[in-house]
Amino acid sequence: GAILGYKRGLRNQYNHTSLIKIKGLDSKEDAQFYLGKKVAYITKVSTAGGKNGSKFRVNWGKVCRAHGSNGVVKCKFARDLPP
C-alpha cells in the first residue's frame, strides 16, 4: 500500500495513527477483510547490524479501522512512521 500521511484534524496531527491506501481496495466493505491484519514498514540500512546480519529493519503495525469509503485504512505501528 501507499502511505498517505497521519491521522489529523484541521489543526492537530496524530502521529501514532497512519493512513494507508491499500492497492486494489475501493470500498469500506472491502476494507473489513483487512481489519486486524499485520502490516510491515521495511527500511534498508547501511550497516548489517540487524538480526541474522540483515540489512533491513521492520516496523510492525496493525490495521485498526477504515478511513472513509475509498479503501483507505488507519494503521497503528509499534513506532511512529517517519514523516
Summary of the structure (lengths in Angstrom):
residues: 83
radius of gyration: 14.2
end to end distance: 16.1
largest distance: 44.0
contacts: 200
relative contact order: 0.29
helix: 12%
strand: 49%
